[in-house]
Amino acid sequence: MSAPGHAAEPHRTTAIEATATGTVQGVGFRYLTRQRAEALGLCGSAVNRPDGSVRITAQGPEEPVAELVAWLRSPRAPGRVEHLGVRQVEPDPGATGFEIG
């Protein structure tokens, strides 16, 4: 028998914050990122930054989050991502939906 709180978690929630630089504004990047994230069952956001980058947050099960990051780094992502900086962050237990801004 497992100790309380130590049961296997098949869908452990993880969260990332990423910054995409390159040609990522004005090319549908945020909208297609939201579409991809929603298809993967993730919540988060994609927001244009004044410096021309886009800040992406995403949370959900580990595998779909990793799939989104791989998609963002791939040629299938809209525009041209020259660099994608990704870091793990604490999941937000109240997060719902995927917003663009």
Residue pairs with C-beta under 8 A, 6 or more apart in sequence:
2 8
11 61
12 61
12 62
13 59
13 60
13 61
13 91
14 59
14 60
14 61
14 62
14 65
14 88
14 91
15 44
15 57
15 58
15 59
15 65
15 88
15 89
15 90
15 91
15 92
16 56
16 57
16 58
16 59
16 65
16 69
16 86
16 87
16 88
16 89
17 55
17 56
17 57
17 86
17 87
17 89
18 55
18 56
18 57
18 58
18 69
18 72
18 84
18 85
18 86
18 87
19 49
19 53
19 54
19 55
19 56
19 83
19 84
19 85
20 29
20 53
20 54
20 56
20 72
20 81
20 83
20 84
21 52
21 53
21 81
21 82
21 83
21 84
22 79
22 80
22 81
22 82
22 83
23 79
23 80
23 82
24 52
24 53
24 54
24 78
24 79
24 80
24 81
25 48
25 52
25 54
25 79
27 78
27 79
28 78
28 79
29 46
29 54
29 77
29 78
29 79
30 46
30 47
30 48
30 54
30 100
30 101
31 100
32 77
32 78
33 46
33 54
33 56
33 68
33 72
33 77
33 100
34 46
34 98
34 99
34 100
36 68
36 71
37 43
37 44
37 46
37 58
37 68
37 98
38 98
40 60
40 64
40 65
40 67
40 68
41 60
41 61
41 64
42 58
42 59
42 60
42 64
42 65
42 68
42 98
43 58
43 59
43 60
43 95
43 96
43 97
43 98
44 56
44 57
44 58
44 59
44 95
44 98
44 99
45 55
45 56
45 57
45 98
45 99
45 100
45 101
46 54
46 55
46 56
46 98
46 99
46 100
46 101
47 54
47 55
47 56
47 99
47 100
47 101
48 54
48 101
49 55
56 72
57 89
58 65
58 68
58 69
58 98
59 65
59 91
59 92
59 95
69 84
69 86
71 77
72 81
72 84
73 81
73 84
